[in-house]
Amino acid sequence: MKIALLAGGISSEREVSLASARAILMALRENGHEVKVIDPVFGAEKISEEIIFKDLVSKEYPSKEIMDKLLKESRKKVIECVNSDLFDDVGLAFLGLHGKYGEDGRIQTLLELRGIKYTGSDILSSAVAMNKNVTKMIFRNCGILTADWIVLSKKDEINTEDIVRRISLPFVVKPNDEGSTVGLTIVKEKSGIKDAVELGFSYTDSIMIEKYVKGRELTVSILGDKAYPLIEIKPKEGFYDYHHKYTKGMTEYICPAEINEDIAKKAQELALKAYHSLGCSVYSRVDFLLTDSEELFCLEVNTLPGMTALSLVPKAVGVTGMDFNMLIENIIALSLKKY
């Protein structure tokens, strides 16, 4: 099949996307597909793969200055890219993108307007899952346990005392519409609120302040309508931030997670419930915190989870005997089935 692999893009997760796309590209070609790599940053230009993949995943996420430059120069390029002849002979667009303009329904909208089939969830579920506030409202409505939260916009007057009154310390401050823990801070004292809020707003116009829940970090991968074995995520120190996610050796992944079988089954059932409540399809990853009292707090649903060497979906399906190339073929088959 002729496939366009979308890589890079203009989100704060650009470099992670490039790493995912390198692994996806290798699998697609080993599986016999004819693949062209397209980076929306370059618009309608035909760029060599060497230029697109020259970046390496940094241990730090891009600075505000880098992101402002990318967004200013490249928003129109994304539209030019999808409208160009780069997609004229393509049977499927494989989305190796993450974050804004890739995972939030925008690129999906442009592709649908051109009648181009693509991998993963549709426009609405992509947009909903990317918006943490809407996601948590749906969770609450569906009886899925999630931590208390409030949302603030840049237009709001930021009152530290009011924030602490509404959400007691400790709490987590994070952008409402970013992934990979970009712009996230765990705040334990009042003195840290101002810096945490400023960091969050440097990436978005809307931030979430969420009650901190202490617990074991678990994730459930979903492919089709099947939930795969749980993975426990154990950072060597601190919490599972961007640095720990994308630096080899900084985090231990235990799969299957060493937890009670009944809890594991409950987590899988809740993951599928969360996945379906947002209208997701093809594949996703659902993240949880398991407390000492055996409560499962659902954090979010990732509709285009990472596909790097350290990524969790390949690890989860791998313990059932599905290798990476088989996973990619299953994603293609399930995506085409949507149409």
VEXDREN-2710 file (C-alpha; in Angstrom, 1 decimal):
% VEXDREN-2710
k/r/px/py/pz
1/MET/0.0/0.0/0.0
2/LYS/1.1/3.6/-0.6
3/ILE/1.3/5.2/2.8
4/ALA/2.1/8.8/3.8
5/LEU/3.9/8.8/7.2
6/LEU/3.3/12.1/9.0
7/ALA/6.2/12.9/11.3
8/GLY/7.4/15.9/13.3
9/GLY/4.7/18.5/13.2
10/ILE/4.5/21.7/15.2
11/SER/3.7/20.6/18.7
12/SER/6.0/20.6/21.8
13/GLU/6.2/16.8/21.2
14/ARG/7.8/17.3/17.8
15/GLU/11.1/15.5/18.6
16/VAL/9.2/12.6/20.2
17/SER/7.1/12.3/17.1
18/LEU/10.3/12.1/14.9
19/ALA/11.5/9.3/17.1
20/SER/8.2/7.4/16.8
21/ALA/8.1/7.9/13.1
22/ARG/11.6/6.5/12.6
23/ALA/10.5/3.2/14.2
24/ILE/7.1/3.2/12.3
25/LEU/8.9/3.9/9.0
26/MET/11.2/0.9/9.4
27/ALA/8.3/-1.4/10.2
28/LEU/6.2/-0.1/7.3
29/ARG/9.0/-0.7/4.8
30/GLU/9.9/-4.1/6.3
31/ASN/6.2/-5.0/5.9
32/GLY/6.4/-4.2/2.2
33/HIS/4.6/-0.8/2.0
34/GLU/5.6/2.1/-0.2
35/VAL/6.2/4.9/2.2
36/LYS/6.8/8.7/1.8
37/VAL/7.6/10.7/4.9
38/ILE/5.9/14.1/5.2
39/ASP/6.6/16.7/7.9
40/PRO/3.8/19.3/8.0
41/VAL/6.3/21.9/9.1
42/PHE/7.6/22.1/5.5
43/GLY/4.2/22.6/3.9
44/ALA/4.1/21.4/0.3
45/GLU/7.8/21.0/-0.1
46/LYS/9.2/17.6/-0.8
47/ILE/11.9/17.2/1.8
48/SER/14.4/14.3/2.1
49/GLU/14.1/11.9/5.1
50/GLU/17.6/12.9/6.2
51/ILE/16.4/16.5/6.8
52/ILE/13.2/15.4/8.6
53/PHE/15.0/12.8/10.8
54/LYS/18.1/14.8/11.6
55/ASP/16.7/15.8/15.0
56/LEU/17.2/13.6/18.1
57/VAL/14.9/13.4/21.1
58/SER/16.2/16.0/23.6
59/LYS/16.2/15.3/27.3
60/GLU/14.3/18.6/27.7
61/TYR/11.1/19.6/25.9
62/PRO/11.3/22.6/23.5
63/SER/11.5/26.0/25.0
64/LYS/8.7/28.6/24.7
65/GLU/10.8/30.5/22.2
66/ILE/11.2/27.5/19.9
67/MET/7.5/26.7/20.1
68/ASP/6.5/30.3/19.4
69/LYS/8.7/30.3/16.3
70/LEU/7.3/27.0/15.1
71/LEU/3.7/28.1/15.5
72/LYS/4.2/31.5/13.9
73/GLU/6.0/30.1/10.8
74/SER/4.2/26.8/10.3
75/ARG/0.5/27.0/11.0
76/LYS/-0.3/27.8/7.4
77/LYS/2.3/25.3/6.3
78/VAL/0.2/22.5/7.8
79/ILE/-2.8/23.5/5.6
80/GLU/-0.6/23.8/2.6
81/CYS/0.9/20.4/3.3
82/VAL/-2.5/18.5/3.4
83/ASN/-3.8/20.4/0.4
84/SER/-0.7/19.7/-1.7
85/ASP/0.0/16.9/-4.3
86/LEU/2.0/15.1/-1.7
87/PHE/-1.1/13.1/-0.8
88/ASP/-2.5/12.6/-4.3
89/ASP/-1.5/8.9/-4.7
90/VAL/-1.7/7.9/-1.0
91/GLY/-4.0/5.1/0.2
92/LEU/-3.6/5.9/3.9
93/ALA/-2.0/8.5/6.1
94/PHE/-0.2/6.9/9.1
95/LEU/-0.1/9.5/11.9
96/GLY/3.2/9.5/13.6
97/LEU/2.4/12.9/15.1
98/HIS/1.9/13.7/18.8
99/GLY/0.4/16.7/20.6
100/LYS/-1.2/19.8/19.1
101/TYR/-1.9/19.9/15.4
102/GLY/-1.4/16.1/15.3
103/GLU/-3.3/14.5/18.1
104/ASP/-6.0/17.0/18.8
105/GLY/-8.3/16.6/15.7
106/ARG/-6.9/19.4/13.6
107/ILE/-4.8/17.3/11.2
108/GLN/-7.6/14.7/11.2
109/THR/-10.1/17.5/10.1
110/LEU/-7.8/18.5/7.2
111/LEU/-7.3/14.9/6.1
112/GLU/-11.1/14.2/6.2
113/LEU/-11.9/17.3/4.1
114/ARG/-9.6/15.9/1.4
115/GLY/-11.0/12.4/1.8
116/ILE/-7.7/10.9/3.0
117/LYS/-8.0/7.9/5.2
118/TYR/-5.8/8.0/8.4
119/THR/-4.8/5.9/11.4
120/GLY/-6.3/6.2/14.9
121/SER/-9.3/7.9/16.4
122/ASP/-11.6/10.3/14.5
123/ILE/-11.8/14.1/14.7
124/LEU/-14.1/14.4/17.7
125/SER/-12.6/11.8/20.0
126/SER/-9.1/13.1/19.2
127/ALA/-10.1/16.7/20.2
128/VAL/-12.0/15.5/23.3
129/ALA/-9.1/13.3/24.6
130/MET/-6.6/16.1/24.1
131/ASN/-8.7/18.4/26.3
132/LYS/-8.1/17.2/29.8
133/ASN/-11.0/19.2/31.2
134/VAL/-13.6/17.8/28.9
135/THR/-12.1/14.3/29.3
136/LYS/-12.5/14.5/33.1
137/MET/-16.0/15.8/32.8
138/ILE/-16.9/12.8/30.7
139/PHE/-15.1/10.4/33.1
140/ARG/-17.2/11.9/36.0
141/ASN/-20.4/11.5/34.1
142/CYS/-19.6/7.9/33.3
143/GLY/-18.6/7.0/36.9
144/ILE/-14.9/6.7/36.2
145/LEU/-12.9/7.9/39.2
146/THR/-10.7/10.9/38.5
147/ALA/-9.0/13.4/40.8
148/ASP/-10.7/16.8/41.6
149/TRP/-9.6/19.7/39.4
150/ILE/-10.2/23.3/38.3
151/VAL/-9.3/25.0/35.1
152/LEU/-7.9/28.5/34.7
153/SER/-7.4/30.6/31.6
154/LYS/-4.9/33.4/30.9
155/LYS/-7.8/35.9/31.2
156/ASP/-8.5/34.8/34.8
157/GLU/-7.1/36.7/37.8
158/ILE/-4.7/34.4/39.4
159/ASN/-5.3/34.3/43.2
160/THR/-3.1/32.0/45.1
161/GLU/-5.3/31.9/48.2
162/ASP/-8.4/31.1/46.1
163/ILE/-6.6/28.3/44.3
164/VAL/-5.5/26.7/47.5
165/ARG/-9.0/27.0/48.9
166/ARG/-10.5/25.3/45.9
167/ILE/-7.8/22.6/45.5
168/SER/-5.8/21.9/48.6
169/LEU/-2.1/21.3/48.4
170/PRO/-0.4/19.3/47.1
171/PHE/-1.6/19.6/43.5
172/VAL/-0.5/19.2/39.9
173/VAL/-0.4/22.2/37.5
174/LYS/-0.3/21.3/33.8
175/PRO/-1.4/22.7/30.4
176/ASN/-5.0/21.6/29.6
177/ASP/-4.1/20.5/26.1
178/GLU/-0.5/19.2/26.0
179/GLY/1.0/15.7/26.3
180/SER/4.2/14.1/27.5
181/THR/4.0/16.0/30.8
182/VAL/5.0/19.1/29.0
183/GLY/4.8/22.1/31.3
184/LEU/3.8/20.0/34.3
185/THR/4.7/20.8/37.9
186/ILE/3.9/19.1/41.2
187/VAL/3.3/21.9/43.7
188/LYS/3.7/21.1/47.4
189/GLU/3.9/24.6/48.9
190/LYS/2.2/27.9/48.2
191/SER/5.5/29.5/47.2
192/GLY/5.7/27.2/44.1
193/ILE/2.3/28.1/42.7
194/LYS/3.3/31.3/40.7
195/ASP/6.2/29.6/38.8
196/ALA/4.1/26.5/38.1
197/VAL/1.2/28.6/36.7
198/GLU/3.6/30.7/34.6
199/LEU/5.2/27.5/33.2
200/GLY/1.8/26.0/32.3
201/PHE/0.6/29.2/30.6
202/SER/3.8/29.4/28.6
203/TYR/2.5/26.4/26.6
204/THR/-1.2/27.1/26.4
205/ASP/-4.0/29.6/27.2
206/SER/-5.7/27.1/29.6
207/ILE/-4.2/25.2/32.5
208/MET/-5.5/22.5/34.8
209/ILE/-4.9/22.4/38.6
210/GLU/-5.5/18.8/39.7
211/LYS/-5.5/17.3/43.2
212/TYR/-2.3/15.3/43.6
213/VAL/-2.9/11.6/44.1
214/LYS/-0.1/9.4/45.5
215/GLY/-0.1/6.0/43.8
216/ARG/1.6/3.5/41.6
217/GLU/1.6/4.6/37.9
218/LEU/-0.1/2.1/35.7
219/THR/-1.0/2.2/32.0
220/VAL/-3.3/0.0/29.9
221/SER/-2.8/-0.3/26.1
222/ILE/-5.9/-0.8/23.9
223/LEU/-5.9/-2.2/20.4
224/GLY/-9.2/-2.6/18.7
225/ASP/-11.5/-3.5/21.6
226/LYS/-8.9/-5.5/23.5
227/ALA/-7.1/-4.2/26.7
228/TYR/-3.6/-5.6/27.0
229/PRO/-1.5/-6.5/30.1
230/LEU/-0.9/-3.6/32.4
231/ILE/2.5/-1.9/32.7
232/GLU/3.7/-0.3/35.9
233/ILE/5.9/2.7/35.4
234/LYS/8.6/3.2/38.1
235/PRO/10.9/6.3/37.6
236/LYS/14.3/5.9/39.2
237/GLU/13.7/9.1/41.1
238/GLY/11.1/11.9/41.2
239/PHE/8.1/11.5/38.9
240/TYR/7.5/10.3/35.4
241/ASP/8.3/13.6/33.6
242/TYR/9.5/14.3/30.1
243/HIS/13.2/13.6/31.1
244/HIS/12.3/10.2/32.6
245/LYS/10.1/9.2/29.6
246/TYR/12.6/9.8/26.9
247/THR/16.0/9.0/28.6
248/LYS/17.0/5.4/28.5
249/GLY/17.6/3.8/31.9
250/MET/15.7/6.5/33.9
251/THR/12.5/4.5/34.3
252/GLU/11.7/0.9/35.0
253/TYR/8.8/-0.7/33.2
254/ILE/7.2/-3.8/34.7
255/CYS/5.0/-5.7/32.3
256/PRO/2.8/-7.4/33.2
257/ALA/2.5/-5.2/36.3
258/GLU/2.9/-7.1/39.6
259/ILE/-0.5/-6.4/41.1
260/ASN/-3.5/-8.3/42.2
261/GLU/-5.3/-10.1/39.4
262/ASP/-8.7/-8.6/40.3
263/ILE/-7.2/-5.1/40.3
264/ALA/-5.5/-5.7/36.9
265/LYS/-8.8/-6.9/35.4
266/LYS/-10.7/-3.9/36.9
267/ALA/-8.1/-1.5/35.4
268/GLN/-8.5/-3.1/32.0
269/GLU/-12.3/-2.8/32.2
270/LEU/-12.0/0.8/33.3
271/ALA/-9.6/1.5/30.5
272/LEU/-12.0/0.2/27.9
273/LYS/-14.8/2.2/29.5
274/ALA/-12.8/5.4/29.3
275/TYR/-11.7/4.6/25.7
276/HIS/-15.3/4.1/24.6
277/SER/-16.6/7.0/26.6
278/LEU/-14.5/9.4/24.5
279/GLY/-15.4/7.6/21.3
280/CYS/-11.9/6.4/20.6
281/SER/-11.1/3.8/18.0
282/VAL/-8.2/1.7/16.6
283/TYR/-5.7/2.1/19.5
284/SER/-5.0/4.2/22.6
285/ARG/-3.3/4.1/26.0
286/VAL/-5.1/4.8/29.2
287/ASP/-3.2/6.0/32.3
288/PHE/-4.0/5.4/35.9
289/LEU/-2.8/5.9/39.5
290/LEU/-3.4/3.0/41.9
291/THR/-3.6/4.2/45.6
292/ASP/-2.7/2.2/48.7
293/SER/-6.4/1.8/49.3
294/GLU/-6.7/0.1/45.9
295/GLU/-8.6/2.9/44.2
296/LEU/-7.9/3.4/40.5
297/PHE/-7.8/7.1/39.4
298/CYS/-8.0/7.6/35.7
299/LEU/-5.7/10.3/34.4
300/GLU/-6.2/10.5/30.6
301/VAL/-6.5/8.7/27.3
302/ASN/-3.7/9.1/24.7
303/THR/-5.1/8.6/21.2
304/LEU/-1.7/8.6/19.4
305/PRO/0.6/7.0/22.0
306/GLY/4.3/7.0/21.4
307/MET/6.0/4.4/19.2
308/THR/9.6/4.9/20.2
309/ALA/11.9/2.2/21.6
310/LEU/10.9/3.2/25.1
311/SER/7.1/3.4/24.3
312/LEU/4.5/1.5/26.3
313/VAL/2.0/0.2/23.7
314/PRO/4.7/-1.9/21.9
315/LYS/5.8/-3.3/25.3
316/ALA/2.3/-4.2/26.4
317/VAL/1.3/-6.0/23.1
318/GLY/4.8/-7.6/23.0
319/VAL/4.2/-9.8/26.1
320/THR/1.3/-11.4/24.2
321/GLY/3.6/-12.3/21.3
322/MET/2.8/-9.4/19.0
323/ASP/6.0/-7.8/17.7
324/PHE/6.3/-4.2/16.5
325/ASN/5.8/-4.9/12.8
326/MET/2.6/-6.9/13.6
327/LEU/1.4/-4.0/15.8
328/ILE/1.8/-1.6/12.9
329/GLU/-0.1/-3.9/10.5
330/ASN/-2.9/-4.3/13.0
331/ILE/-3.2/-0.5/13.4
332/ILE/-3.4/-0.2/9.6
333/ALA/-6.1/-2.9/9.3
334/LEU/-8.2/-1.4/12.2
335/SER/-7.9/2.1/10.7
336/LEU/-9.1/1.0/7.3
337/LYS/-11.9/-0.9/8.9
338/LYS/-13.3/2.5/10.1
339/TYR/-14.0/3.4/6.5
END
